Amino acid sequence: MHLNKSLFALCLLVAGTAACVQQGNTDVDPFIGTGFHGHTFPGATTPNGLVQLSPDTRTEDWDACSGYHYSDNAILGFSHTHLSGTGCADLGDFLFIPAVGDVNEVDGKYAIAPLPFSHSDEKAEAGYYKVSFPSRGVDVELTATAHAGAHQYSFKGKGKRHILINLVHGMGEPEIHEVAVTQHSENEISGTKVQSWWVPQRGVYFNATFSAPIEKFEKRGETQVLLTFAEDVKVLNAIVGISMTDEAAAKANRIKETEGKSFQQIKAEAAQTWKDKLGVIEVEGGSPDLRKIFYTSLYHTMVAPNLISDCDQKPFYSTLSLWDVFRTWAPLQNLIDPQLISGMIDSMLDSYDRNGILPVWPLAHGETWCMIGYHSIPVIADAWLCGIRTFDGNKALDAMVSSSNQDWTSPGYNKYGYVPSDLYGQAVSETLEMAYDDWCIARMAEDLGRQDVADEYYARAKRYENLFDPATRFFRGKDSKGNWVEPFDPLIKTDDFTEAVPWQFRFFVPHDVPGLEKLMGGRENTQAALDSLFTYEALELTDDIVDMTGLIGEYAHGNEPSHNMAYLFTYLDQPEKTQHYVRRILSELYTATPDGISGNEDCGQMSAWYVMSALGIYPACPASCEFVLTSPLFSKATVKLGNGKTLTITADHPEKEFISEVSFNGKKLETMFITYEELLQGGNLDFKLSDTLAAK
């Protein structure tokens, strides 16, 4: 396993430089995150679209989650659905493979060797991807709408032109339940696939038209169809509608979004959609690389969740990586896209009506049951408490309470007051995260005037105390008889912790920092312990802990449990350490390169951390409706808030690390905190930065 732990010397910001705001797609580099373990894809998609039309270079191993890895040198083909930055694999539906000349058969199946390529022959921007295969005589361009993928193949050389469609292609090792393909006319086909892998019984359907007549339509079993076109075809366009409903819906989606449009028109519309969407935040100053990292991060926050409903249906969102995105992504959307959050919550509540439980990690129309806790709850509570009231609050609270009491989401937690290690896995992480989720329920119940529920859940929110060991000052596993699990080593990964060693969960009490301080034996002990998180460097990375990447000491930025911990220094009256470590993370662990994301991007969470931290405002405890301030990366950022107002954030010397003063709308702030309510007023948030610490 490779981890680059060196300090990346990113160019420091140059104060006073001319504004360099580019509202097009030139500042977005979809290749960022396609190397290392970022698990992003470089292909064409639109904001929150159902379709992600992208090249696939592999289907197996952990770094195949998005289907593409930058280290590969051959492309298998181009499929229509992909996951963005996840740690599990799925999707990769309906692989299209272009070819010129004869197509061989091996063991009764068509065989087209992977297409060798060079990264110098690739180009990617928001909504568009292109690659050339000189040795195969074909250039490929891809763009997309929300429900359709547009292919343009430019053929060279002699021989018939072909498109081989692999109907059962996908990431991982899916079990195929149903597959079919039908030709409807000389230029229209449709198909069906139902499979189980990460999510069971997932159905996906396509309808495709081609700009030239199909001369031959040949199937091999139920897995492949070879389409042959005339040798004189120079440019072939394919428009592929996708649906999670049926083939008829896929056709309707295609017609609705692409009928009568050329490839170039679809490409231009995708580019304009991204230009408008990315224009929600405009930054000025900084180096070209810093702007590229920022806008690519903003882009990645807009790829998921995915709108899986058809064009004529009520919007329904899936691909909800809730264990990840509740931390930063959702609070960011509360500020800039409350309509998206509202649609997500409507989808969550619709799922509750159907399934009797709020989503955990839904994909397509199914539930993966992946990860721990019940993290629909902080997303709903944070939105409600920050003033997004488009849904029935009492209905949502009832769903939250019900979900928190189901054995699937809280195994043993209510019986013992913690999750026992001898009965269930990930017991310590489960307990800590559910205690936080319970606090979110209490906060929302209190706001709704349901004090009995609030009192119950504020008490439950203290359950983290049950697993704190005062002798080691770490959270530890207990068995069902109340005994500590032995042996204990804070550097050893055990089944008690989720993708972490005890260090990374040592401070996960975002809702009760004073309570954690008390357990630690006071502020000085807590400060020293938090210091040691960033300075203790004894951990040896192994294949057993592949999620623990992006290390500064034992702080692991490449995975989400660490994400609020640099900000905890501000709660402990050491804001200068927050400013120092956040700036280190921004500059060391994000780069404008394919391996520029230090761990799984996770549907926008890693990128949202960058966006919020670069702006200088961070939601260290979602549902508190409070942001911690840190030193911004840019001289000016203009944020279009979801309520129509504008927030302008300035920094006089953004190359400097420490805050000497902050004012909001002309009034000096006395603390390093600002509320959601204040930010929604719009106006000016002005930072004065210094090379030295401000006097306390």
N, C-alpha and C positions, 0 to 999 in steps of 0.2 A: 504494500500500500504506500502511496506517495503522498506526502504532505510537505508543502513548501512553507516552512516556519520562519523564513528569513523576513527581514523588515523590508517591505517594498518602499522604495524612495519615490513616492509620488511627488510630482511637482507641487510645491506650495502655492497657495493662492496669491495672486498679485493684486494688492489693494490699489484701487484707483484706476484699474484698467478699463478700457471702453467696454460698454455692455456688449455681450455676445449672446443674444437670445435667438436661437433658431427654432422656429415653431414647426418645422417640417420633421421628417424622419431621419435626417442626417446625423442626429446626435444619438440615435438608438442603434446599438449593435447586438442583434439577436444571438451572435456567437458567444457573447459573454455568458458564462455558466455552462457551456456545452463541454468543457473539459473538467478535469479533476472529478469531484463528485457533485457538481452543480445540478446535473440531471435536467437541464433545460433543452429546448429544441430550437433550431434556427428558422423553421419554416414559416409559412404565411398563415396568419389568423387575424381576426378582428376582435375588438374589446369584448371579452366575455362570450365569444362565439362558440357555437357547437363544433365548428370545423377548425382543425389545426392541420393544415396540409403541409407535410414536412418530409424530408428524406429520412430513411431508416438505414443505419449502418450495422445494427446488431439487434438481436431479440432476446438474448440470454445474458445473464449475470447482472450484478447489482447496478452497474453503470449503463444498463440498457433500459432503464425506467422510462426515458423519453424517446427511446428508439435511436438516438444519435449520440455518438461520442466523438469529440474532436480528434482524438488520437487515431481514429480509423481512416483507412485510405480507399475504401470501396463502399458504394451505396447499393443496397439491396433493391431499392425502389422507393416509391412515394406513397405514403398512406395518409388517411384523411382525419384521423383523430389521435391526439397525443396528450399525455400528462405533462405538466410543467413543474419540474423540480421535485417530484415526489420521491419517497424512499421505497415505494413498491411499484411494480410494473403492471400495466394493462393497456388496453386500447391498441392503436396501430391498425385500424380497420381498412380493409380493401386496398391492398398494395398494387399500384400501377407501375409496370416495368416497361420502358420503351426499348425497341430493338429494330435493327435494320438488317435485312437479309434473311438467311435461313435460321429457323429456331429448332434446335435439336430436341429430341426426346430421350429421357433416361428413365428406365423402369416404368414406362407408360405415362410419364409426366413430362410436360415441357420444362426445359432447363435453360435458363439464361443466367450466365455467370454474373456475379456482382460487378457493378460498373465502377472501374477504377477512376479516381478523380484526384485532383490537386486542389488544395484550399485556395490557390491563386486563381482557380477557375470558378470559385464560388462568390456569390454576392447575396447579402441578406439585409433587409431593412424592415421596418414595421409594415406588415401587410404584403411582403413580397420576398421571393427567394428565386435565385437563378444558379444553375450549375451547368458546365459544359463537359462533355465526354468526347474529346477529340478522337480517341481510339475507337469509339463506337459510332461516330457519325451522328450525334444527336446533342442538341442543347435543350435544356428544360427550364421553363419558367413557371412559377406557381404564384397564385394570389387567391384571395378568398372573400366570401361574404360570411355572414353569421352562420348560414346553414348550407353553404355550397363551397366547393373547391374548384378553382379554375386552373387547368393545365394548358400550357402551350409548348408543343414539341416542334423544334425546328430540325428537320432531317437533312442529312447530307449523304452523298455516296449512292451506290447502286443497290437495288434490292427492294423487296416489299417492305412496307412499314408495318410495325406491329406494336400492339399494346397487350402485354400479358397481365392479366388480373389474378392475383392470388387472393382468393375469397376467404381463406382461413388464416391468413397472416395475422400475427399479433404478438405483443410483448409477453414474455414468460412462456408458459406451457398450457395454453387454454384447452379446455375440453369442449369440443364442438358438438352442439346438440342438433343444429339445423343449418343447412346452407343451400342456397338456390340462386340461379341466375337465368334470366330470360331475355331474349331479343324481341323487341316490339316492332321495330322498323329498321330500315337500312342504316339509321344513325342513332337509335335509342335502345338502351338496355337497362335492366334493373336487377337488383339482387338483395339477398337476405342472409344474415348470419345471426345465430343465437349461440352464445358460448358462456362458460363459467370459468373464471380464473380468480382475480381479486374480488370481483363481485359476481354472485351467481346469476345465471339465467339472464344475461344481458343481451338484449336484441338490438341490432343496428341494421339499417336499411339504406340502399342507395338507388338513385336513378340518374343515368348519365346519358348525355347527348354528345355527338362528335360532329366536327365541321366537315368531315368527308364521309362518304358512304363506307360502310363495313363490307368488304368483299367476302370475307369468311368469318364465321362465328363458330369456333371449335372448342368444345369442352373436353376436359380430361377428368373423369370422375366428377365428384362434387366439389372439387377444390380449386380448379383453374378454368379460366376461359381465355383463349387466344383470339384477339381481334386482328385481322389483317386488312391493310389499306393499300391502295394503289401505289406503285413505285414513284409516280409523278407528284405525289403529295409532298410539298415542301414544308408546309406548316400545318400542324394538326392541333385543333383546339378541342379540349374535353371539358365539359361542365358537369360536375358531379354534385347532385343534391343529396344531403344526408338527413336522416330522421331516426329518432328512437321509437317511432310509432309503427310505421309500416312503409312499404314501397310507394304507395299512393301519396303519403305525406311527404316522402322524400322528393317526389316529382313536383308536388305543389310548392314545396320550399324552393326548389330550383327555379321554377317558373316565376314565382313571386319576386325573387331576389336577382335573377340574372337574365330573364327572357329579353331578347332583343339587344343585349349588351355585348360588346366585344371584350376580348381579354383586356385590352388597354383601358377600356371604360371601367371594368371591374377593379383593375389595379388602381386606377386614379381615385375611385370612390373609397377603396380601402385606405389609400394614403391620406385622403382628406379626413376620413373618420378618425384615423390615428392622430393627425395633426390637431384636430379639434379636441380630442380626448386628452392628449398630452399637454395641450395648452392650458390646462387647469393650473399648472404651476410653471412659472417662468423664472429661471435663475439667470443672474448676471454675474460676470466676473469668473474667476477660476480658470484653470487650464482646460484645453480641449479634452484631455482625458477625464478630468473631474466632471465636466458636463456630460460626457459620454456615459460615465458610470451612473450619474444621477438620472439621466433620462432613460437609460436602459433599465434601471431599477424601477422607475415610475412605470415604464412599459410592462415590466414583469408583474407589477401589482394589478395590472388590468387584463391579464390573460385569463385568469380564473377568478371566481367560479364560472361555470359554463351554463349558458342558457340552453337547456335540453328540450324545452317545449318547442313545438312547431310554430310557424309564422302566424297561424290563425288561432293559436291557443293563448290562454292566460300565461304570462311569463312564469317559468319554473326553473330555479337554479339548483345545480348539483355541482359535484367536484368541490365539496366543502371540506377543506383540510383543517378542521376546527381546532384540533390540538395545537396547531401551529398559528393559525391566523388570528385567533382571539387576542393575541398578545400585542400586535402592532398594526397589522393589516386592517382589522375591523375599525379601530379608532381612527385610522387615517381616512377610511371611507366615510365615517361619520362626519368628518370635516368637509371632504371634497365631493362625495357622491352619496348623500343620504338616501337617494332614490334606489341605488343598488342595494344598500343595506336593508331598506324597507322590503324590496322584492325578495331578498334572501330570507328574511324573517317570515314573510308570508309563505315561502316555500317550506321552511322548517315547520311552521304550524300546520300546513297542509299535510306534511309527512306525519306529524303527530296525530292528526285526525285519522289517517289511514292505518298507522302502525301502533298507535298507543304509546309512543316514545319519541322524544326529540332525536334528530339525527346525531350520530357520532362521527362518522366519516362516510357520507354518502357519495356514490359514484353512479352516474346515469340514474336509472330508476331504482337502484338497489342500495344496500347498506353493506359496507365492508366490515363494520365493527372494529375498525382499526384504531389503535392508540387508546389512551386511558382518560378517565374523568368524564364529565358531561358538559363539554365546552360549547354546546349551543347556548348554554346559560349566560356566560359572560358577554357573548355577542348580543344577545337579546337585552340583557340588563344594561349594558353600556349604552346601547342605542336609546332605550327608554329614558334612562336617567340624563342623557344628553339632549333630550327633547324631541326625539323621533317618535312620534305618537300616531303613526299610520295604522297601527294594529291594536287589537283589543288587549290592553295590559293585563286585565284580570284573567282572561283566557290564557295568555302567555304564562302568567305566574302559575296557574294551575298545572300547565304542561311542564313547567320547570320543576315544581314540587313533585309531581308524579314521576318524572324521569329520574329525579335524584333518589327515589326510593325503590327503584327496580333493581333486582339482583344483578342484571346484566351490567349496569353501569356502576353499581356500588357494592361489589361482593364482600359481604361480611362487615362492611363499614358501619352500618347502623346497629348491628348486634353487638359489636365489640367496641365501637368508638374509634376504631382504626381497622385497617385491612390486615388480618393476620398472615404472617409470612409462611406459615406451615400449611395454609389452606389455599392461598392464591398468590400468583406471581405479581411482580411489580408493586408490591404492597406498600412500600414507603412512598414511592412517587404517587401512587393512587391516592393515598391518604392526604398528602400535602395538597395535591391539585383539587381534590374534592372539597377540602376545607375552604379553599379559595372560592370554588364554585358556590358553596353554601353561603359564603359572605355575599356574593352577588345576588343570590336569591333574597337574602335578608334586606339588602339595600333596596331592591325593587319592591319588596313587600312593604317596607316602611314608607316608601314614596306613595304607594297605593292605599295607605291607611290600614293595612292588614297587620296590625302590631303583633298579633298572636303568632303569625307565621314568621315575622321578623325576629321576634324573641327566640323562637325555636332555632332558626337558622344562624343567628348570631352565636348562639351557644355551640351549634355544630361547627361553626367556623373556627372554633378554638381546638378542634380535635387534633390539629397538628401537634399540640403540646404532648399528646399521648405517646409520640414516637421520638421525643427529644431526650437524648441521653446526656445528663449534666456532667458525667465523668469525661466523655470525649468531646462534648459540645457539637455533636453531629446528630442528625436524624438517623435512626437505626430501625431495623426490623424487629418486631416482636411476634412471638407465636401466639396461638389462641389461649394459652394459659398465662400470658403476660410476661413471659421470659424473653430477655434479649436474645437475638440470634447470634450465635458464636460460630467461628471467630469473626471479628469485625476489623476491617482495614479500609480506611477511607479512599484508598487508591485502587481497590479491587472491585471490578464489576461483578455484581451478583444479580440474582433474579429479583431482588427487592427494588431495583432501580430501573427506570425506563431509559435506555440508550444513554446511560450515564454511570459514573461512580458517585459515591456519596458527596463528594465535593460539589458537584454541579447542582445538587438539590439542597445543599446546606442552608441556603438563604431564600428558598422558595416559600416565603410567607409575605407576598406583596401587600396583602390586605391588613397586616398587623405587625409593622416593623417595631413599634414599641413593645409588643408582646415578645417578639423574637429577642430584642435587646434584653429584656428581663430574664429570659431563659439563658441567654449567653453570659449573664452576670454583670450586665451594665454596658454603658456606651463604649468605654475604652476596650473592653474585651471584644465587643462586636466590631468595632473599627479594626482592631488587630486581625480578627478572623477574616474580615472582608479583604483587608490588605493581602493576607496570605493566599486568598483565592487567586490573585493576579501575580503572585510572586513565587509560589511553590511550584517547582518544575521537576517533580520526580516521576511523573507518569510516562511510561513507555507505551506507545501506541501499538496495538496488535489488531489482527483481523477480527477479534471478538468485539471490538469497540470501534467499528468503522464510522459510526455516527459522531464520534467525539473528535472533531477536527476544528481548525481555526483556533489553536490554543495560544493563550497568554497566561502563563502559569497553568493553573487548573481550570481557568475560565475557558469554556469551549464555545466559541461563537458560531461554529458550524452546526450547532443544534440548539433548538429553541429554549430549553430550560434555563440557559444562561442569559437570555436576552435582556432582562431588566436589571441585571446585577451591577453593571457599572453605574447605574443611576441610583443605586441604594446609598452610595456615599453621601448624596445630597440630603437624604433623610437623616443621616448620621452627622450632619453639620460639617461635612467635608466636600462641598460642591466642587472645589478645585480638583479633587481626585476624579469625580465624574467627568469633568471637562477634559482632564488628561487622558483617561482611559478610553472615553468615547472617541476622542480625536485619534488615538492610536488604532482603535478598531477600524475606524473609517479609512485610515490611510494605509494600514498594513494588511487588512483582510478583505478588501475590495479593490480590484484592479480592472483596467480596461482591456482584459485579455480573456481568452476562452476559459482559463482556470481562475478567473477573477472572483468567483464566489466560493467561500471557504467551506461550504457544506451544501447539502440538499437545499435548493432554493425554496421548496415547499410552498408552491402556489401563491407566491407573493410575499411571504413573511420575511424572508431574509432581505428582500428588496425594500419592503416597507420600513424595516429597521433603518436601512440606509437613508431613505427619503426623510423620515421624521428626524433622525439624528442630524442629518445635514442641514435641515431647516432650523435646528436648535430647540425643538419642542418634542418631548417624548412621553408617551402614556405608560409609565412604569407600573401602574395598577389600574387596568381597565375596570370600569364601573365606578371609579372614584371621581371621574370627570375632571381630572387634574393632570397637568403635564409638568414634567421636570424640564427646566431650561438648561441648555448647554450651548457651547460656542458654535455658531453657524459656520458652514463651510464656504458660503458665497457672500459677496458684498451686498447682494439684493436678491430677494425672492418674492415674487408676487403670486399669492395663492387666491384662486377664485373659490370662495367658500360655497358650500351647497345651498346656503340661504340667499345667494345673490350678492353678498357683500364681498369685499376684497380685503385681505390681510397682507400687508407689506412688511417683510422682515428684512432689516438691514444690519450689517456688521461693518464697523468702520475699518477694521484691520483683520479680515478673515483668515489671514495667514497666521495669526496669533492664537494662542491656545486658551487663555484664561479670560473669564468675564470680569471686568472691573465695574460695570454698571449696566443695568437694563431699564428701559422705560417703555411704558405702554401708553400710547396716545398722549405723550408728553409728561406722564406721571412716572416718577421713579418707582420701580418695584423694590420692596423691602426683602423679598425672599426669592429663591430660585424656583418658584412654582407659579403657574398661571392656570386658570380654569378654562374648561371648554366654553362656558358661558361668556367669559371675557373675550376669548378668541373669536366667537361668533359675532361680536360687535363689529369686527373688522377694524381697519385703521392701521396704525404703525406700531410694530414691535421692534425697538431699536437697541442694538447691543454695542457696547464699547468694549473692545478686547485689548488684552495686554500680554506681554511676554512674561510678566511676573504676577504673583498672586495678589488678589485684592486684599486690602487690610480688612480684618474682621472687626 
